[in-house]
Amino acid sequence: MTMKLLQMFAAIALLAIPASVASAGVYAPFPPATATAPAKPNPHNAELKALIDSGIRMLTAGEYVPFLKRFVDPAKAHEGKDVAEMAESFKEEKAAVLLNVLTEIRNKKPKYSRKGTRATYKLKENVKVHGEISFDLVDGLWYIVN
C-alpha cells in the first residue's frame, strides 16, 4: 500500500513539472545536497583556555608579580613603576574582580577579530566591569587588554 502511494505522489509531482524541463532531465525536486565541512575549532581557543586557567591558579595563590609579567603586555605595562609596586596596587584594587572575571569566562568561547589577533569575551551582569574582557595576540602571546 505504501509503495503505491509513493508511486502516485511521484506521478503527480511529474505532472506539475513543465514538459520542456522534465524532458531535458534538468529538474531536481530537491536542491542537491551540499557537503559542508564541520566548522574547525579555532586553535587559539585551547591556548586561551590554558592561559585563563593559569591566571586563575596564579591569582588564587596570590602570585601577583608572575601574573602581571605574563598577562600584561610588557610594551604597555610598567609606566616606570616597579613590578612589585604594581603587584601590590593590583592586589588591592583589581585582583579579586579579575579572578571572578577569569572564572566566569574559563569555559566560554571568545569572539575573534577579523585578523584573529583580538579575542573578546562577553561578561554576565554580576561580574561586569566593562561588559567584556579582551585579549590581544602580540608576538605569539596573549595579553589582557582591559
Contacts in CASP RR format, 6 or more apart in sequence:
PFRMAT RR
TARGET T0000
AUTHOR 0000-0000-0000
METHOD contacts of the structure
MODEL  1
MTMKLLQMFAAIALLAIPASVASAGVYAPFPPATATAPAKPNPHNAELKA
LIDSGIRMLTAGEYVPFLKRFVDPAKAHEGKDVAEMAESFKEEKAAVLLN
VLTEIRNKKPKYSRKGTRATYKLKENVKVHGEISFDLVDGLWYIVN
13 29 0 8 1.000
14 22 0 8 1.000
17 27 0 8 1.000
21 27 0 8 1.000
42 109 0 8 1.000
42 112 0 8 1.000
44 112 0 8 1.000
44 116 0 8 1.000
44 119 0 8 1.000
44 137 0 8 1.000
44 142 0 8 1.000
45 109 0 8 1.000
45 110 0 8 1.000
47 142 0 8 1.000
48 110 0 8 1.000
48 119 0 8 1.000
48 135 0 8 1.000
48 142 0 8 1.000
49 106 0 8 1.000
49 107 0 8 1.000
51 70 0 8 1.000
51 71 0 8 1.000
51 135 0 8 1.000
51 142 0 8 1.000
52 102 0 8 1.000
52 105 0 8 1.000
52 106 0 8 1.000
53 106 0 8 1.000
54 70 0 8 1.000
55 67 0 8 1.000
55 70 0 8 1.000
55 71 0 8 1.000
55 102 0 8 1.000
56 99 0 8 1.000
56 102 0 8 1.000
56 103 0 8 1.000
56 106 0 8 1.000
58 64 0 8 1.000
58 66 0 8 1.000
58 67 0 8 1.000
58 70 0 8 1.000
59 67 0 8 1.000
59 95 0 8 1.000
59 98 0 8 1.000
59 99 0 8 1.000
59 102 0 8 1.000
60 99 0 8 1.000
62 91 0 8 1.000
62 95 0 8 1.000
64 87 0 8 1.000
64 88 0 8 1.000
64 90 0 8 1.000
64 91 0 8 1.000
64 95 0 8 1.000
65 83 0 8 1.000
65 84 0 8 1.000
65 87 0 8 1.000
67 87 0 8 1.000
67 90 0 8 1.000
68 77 0 8 1.000
68 83 0 8 1.000
68 86 0 8 1.000
68 87 0 8 1.000
68 90 0 8 1.000
69 83 0 8 1.000
71 143 0 8 1.000
71 144 0 8 1.000
72 143 0 8 1.000
72 144 0 8 1.000
73 136 0 8 1.000
73 138 0 8 1.000
73 143 0 8 1.000
75 138 0 8 1.000
76 143 0 8 1.000
77 83 0 8 1.000
77 86 0 8 1.000
78 86 0 8 1.000
97 127 0 8 1.000
97 129 0 8 1.000
98 144 0 8 1.000
100 127 0 8 1.000
101 123 0 8 1.000
101 127 0 8 1.000
101 129 0 8 1.000
101 133 0 8 1.000
104 123 0 8 1.000
104 124 0 8 1.000
104 127 0 8 1.000
105 121 0 8 1.000
105 123 0 8 1.000
105 133 0 8 1.000
108 121 0 8 1.000
108 122 0 8 1.000
110 119 0 8 1.000
110 120 0 8 1.000
110 121 0 8 1.000
110 135 0 8 1.000
111 119 0 8 1.000
111 120 0 8 1.000
111 121 0 8 1.000
111 122 0 8 1.000
112 118 0 8 1.000
112 119 0 8 1.000
112 120 0 8 1.000
113 119 0 8 1.000
113 120 0 8 1.000
116 137 0 8 1.000
117 136 0 8 1.000
117 137 0 8 1.000
117 138 0 8 1.000
118 134 0 8 1.000
118 135 0 8 1.000
118 136 0 8 1.000
118 137 0 8 1.000
118 145 0 8 1.000
119 134 0 8 1.000
119 135 0 8 1.000
119 137 0 8 1.000
119 142 0 8 1.000
120 132 0 8 1.000
120 133 0 8 1.000
120 134 0 8 1.000
120 135 0 8 1.000
121 132 0 8 1.000
121 133 0 8 1.000
121 134 0 8 1.000
122 131 0 8 1.000
122 132 0 8 1.000
123 129 0 8 1.000
123 130 0 8 1.000
123 131 0 8 1.000
123 132 0 8 1.000
123 133 0 8 1.000
129 146 0 8 1.000
130 146 0 8 1.000
132 146 0 8 1.000
133 144 0 8 1.000
133 145 0 8 1.000
133 146 0 8 1.000
134 144 0 8 1.000
134 145 0 8 1.000
134 146 0 8 1.000
135 142 0 8 1.000
135 143 0 8 1.000
135 144 0 8 1.000
135 145 0 8 1.000
136 142 0 8 1.000
136 143 0 8 1.000
136 145 0 8 1.000
END
